[in-house]
Amino acid sequence: MTPLKQVKAKERCKFWPACVNGNSCQYHHPTQPCKLFPQCKFSDKCLYIHPNCKYDAKCSRPDCPYTHATRRLTPAVGLPQVLSLPHQVIVSAPPSYHQSLVPPPPTSSSKKQCLYYPNCTNMNCSFYHPTPCRFGMSCRNRFCTYYHPTPPTKDKLKWSKSIDTTVDKTKISTSSS
């Protein structure tokens, strides 16, 4: 192993767990859980596995100890500034601030919803898994951006007589005597 490859092997792959190179990647792919988590100070640089962040790419904490499968947005370069002039208040922000507020376009693999959702058990599934609304079908917010299950069709709600639930009347009359 060359000295350069040894150095890279000690550095965690920035694309892990979504690295397409797999075993041929020259960077380190974690295989064991971190024993220091959640007190681990290395976050995305740790050579061990941390649980996935529930906010993933939308996470705003720079020191988040969880794993982020998709790349996070870099924080805005400049924050809005309020300039006060006599009899006027002007709010301005650098152009990069406005651009950072626009969400990135979804990647090709995240456009398609997983066929097995919500029963998908593949931890490395690359398809989109929507975040369910905690209120489910009883959610009253018509602008809610979370996933809501579809109501059952009329056929599913119709009651149908089943053979197992019928009781023989002769058995009832003989047992009560």
C-alpha positions as CSV (number, residue, x, y, z in Angstrom):
1,M,0.0,0.0,0.0
2,T,1.4,3.4,-1.0
3,P,1.9,6.1,1.7
4,L,-0.8,8.2,0.0
5,K,-3.3,5.3,0.1
6,Q,-2.5,4.7,3.7
7,V,-3.3,8.3,4.6
8,K,-6.6,8.2,2.6
9,A,-7.5,4.9,4.2
10,K,-7.4,6.7,7.6
11,E,-9.8,9.4,6.2
12,R,-13.5,8.7,6.2
13,C,-15.1,8.7,2.7
14,K,-17.2,11.9,2.4
15,F,-19.8,10.0,0.3
16,W,-20.3,7.2,2.8
17,P,-22.9,5.6,3.2
18,A,-24.0,6.5,-0.4
19,C,-20.5,5.9,-2.0
20,V,-20.9,4.2,-5.4
21,N,-17.3,2.9,-5.4
22,G,-18.0,0.3,-2.6
23,N,-15.0,-1.8,-1.7
24,S,-12.9,-0.3,-4.4
25,C,-13.0,3.1,-2.7
26,Q,-9.6,4.2,-1.4
27,Y,-11.2,6.0,1.6
28,H,-12.4,4.5,4.8
29,H,-16.0,3.1,5.0
30,P,-17.1,2.5,8.7
31,T,-18.1,-1.0,9.6
32,Q,-18.5,-0.8,13.4
33,P,-20.7,1.4,15.6
34,C,-19.1,4.2,17.5
35,K,-18.7,3.5,21.2
36,L,-18.4,7.2,22.1
37,F,-21.7,8.2,20.4
38,P,-23.5,10.6,21.3
39,Q,-20.5,12.2,23.0
40,C,-18.3,11.7,19.9
41,K,-16.8,15.0,18.9
42,F,-15.7,13.8,15.3
43,S,-19.3,13.9,13.8
44,D,-19.0,13.3,10.0
45,K,-15.2,12.6,10.3
46,C,-15.6,9.7,12.8
47,L,-14.2,6.4,11.5
48,Y,-17.1,4.5,13.1
49,I,-20.9,4.3,12.4
50,H,-23.2,6.9,13.9
51,P,-27.1,6.6,13.6
52,N,-28.7,8.5,10.7
53,C,-29.9,12.1,11.4
54,K,-33.6,12.4,11.0
55,Y,-33.2,15.7,9.3
56,D,-30.5,14.4,6.9
57,A,-29.6,17.1,4.4
58,K,-31.9,19.6,6.0
59,C,-30.0,19.5,9.3
60,S,-28.8,22.9,10.3
61,R,-26.5,21.9,13.2
62,P,-22.9,22.1,12.1
63,D,-21.9,20.0,15.1
64,C,-24.6,17.3,14.6
65,P,-23.2,14.0,15.8
66,Y,-25.4,11.9,13.5
67,T,-24.6,10.6,10.0
68,H,-25.9,12.6,7.1
69,A,-26.4,10.3,4.0
70,T,-27.0,13.2,1.6
71,R,-24.8,16.3,1.4
72,R,-25.8,19.2,3.6
73,L,-26.1,22.7,2.4
74,T,-23.2,24.9,3.5
75,P,-24.2,27.7,5.8
76,A,-24.8,31.1,4.3
77,V,-21.7,33.3,3.9
78,G,-23.3,36.4,5.2
79,L,-26.3,37.1,7.4
80,P,-28.9,39.8,6.7
81,Q,-27.9,43.2,8.0
82,V,-30.2,46.0,9.1
83,L,-29.0,49.4,8.1
84,S,-30.7,52.3,9.8
85,L,-30.7,55.6,8.1
86,P,-32.6,58.7,9.3
87,H,-36.3,58.0,8.8
88,Q,-35.6,54.8,6.9
89,V,-34.8,51.2,7.7
90,I,-33.3,49.1,5.0
91,V,-32.9,45.3,5.2
92,S,-30.3,43.9,3.0
93,A,-28.7,40.5,2.6
94,P,-25.9,39.2,0.4
95,P,-27.1,37.3,-2.8
96,S,-25.6,34.1,-1.5
97,Y,-28.0,34.3,1.5
98,H,-31.1,34.3,-0.8
99,Q,-29.7,31.4,-2.9
100,S,-29.1,29.3,0.2
101,L,-32.8,29.6,1.2
102,V,-33.8,27.8,-2.1
103,P,-33.8,24.0,-1.5
104,P,-31.6,22.0,-3.9
105,P,-33.4,20.0,-6.7
106,P,-34.0,16.4,-5.7
107,T,-31.5,13.9,-7.1
108,S,-32.6,11.2,-9.5
109,S,-32.7,8.4,-6.9
110,S,-34.7,10.5,-4.5
111,K,-37.4,11.4,-7.0
112,K,-38.8,7.9,-7.0
113,Q,-40.6,6.7,-3.9
114,C,-39.6,3.3,-2.6
115,L,-42.0,0.6,-3.7
116,Y,-41.8,-1.1,-0.4
117,Y,-42.5,2.1,1.7
118,P,-43.6,2.1,4.6
119,N,-42.5,-1.6,5.0
120,C,-39.0,-1.2,3.6
121,T,-36.3,-2.9,5.7
122,N,-33.3,-2.1,3.5
123,M,-31.1,0.2,5.6
124,N,-29.2,1.3,2.5
125,C,-32.2,1.9,0.3
126,S,-31.5,4.7,-2.1
127,F,-35.1,5.5,-2.9
128,Y,-37.2,8.3,-1.3
129,H,-38.9,7.5,2.0
130,P,-41.3,10.3,2.9
131,T,-41.5,11.5,6.5
132,P,-44.9,10.5,7.8
133,C,-47.1,13.2,9.5
134,R,-47.4,12.5,13.2
135,F,-51.2,13.2,13.0
136,G,-51.7,10.7,10.2
137,M,-55.1,10.8,8.5
138,S,-56.5,13.1,11.3
139,C,-54.1,16.0,10.2
140,R,-56.1,19.2,9.8
141,N,-53.3,21.3,8.3
142,R,-54.1,21.5,4.6
143,F,-50.6,22.9,3.9
144,C,-48.8,20.1,5.8
145,T,-45.7,18.9,3.8
146,Y,-45.5,15.5,5.5
147,Y,-46.7,12.2,4.1
148,H,-50.3,11.2,4.9
149,P,-51.7,7.7,4.2
150,T,-54.4,7.5,1.6
151,P,-57.8,6.7,3.0
152,P,-59.1,3.2,2.3
153,T,-61.4,2.8,-0.7
154,K,-65.2,2.1,-0.3
155,D,-64.6,-1.6,-1.0
156,K,-62.3,-1.8,2.0
157,L,-64.8,-0.1,4.2
158,K,-67.8,-2.3,3.2
159,W,-68.7,-5.0,5.7
160,S,-69.1,-8.4,4.2
161,K,-70.5,-11.5,5.8
162,S,-67.8,-14.0,6.5
163,I,-68.4,-17.8,7.0
164,D,-66.3,-18.0,10.1
165,T,-68.4,-15.5,12.1
166,T,-71.8,-17.2,11.6
167,V,-73.1,-19.2,14.6
168,D,-75.2,-22.3,14.2
169,K,-78.6,-21.7,15.9
170,T,-78.9,-25.3,16.9
171,K,-75.7,-25.1,18.9
172,I,-77.0,-22.1,20.8
173,S,-80.4,-23.7,21.7
174,T,-78.8,-26.9,22.9
175,S,-76.2,-25.2,25.1
176,S,-78.8,-23.0,26.8
177,S,-81.1,-25.9,27.8
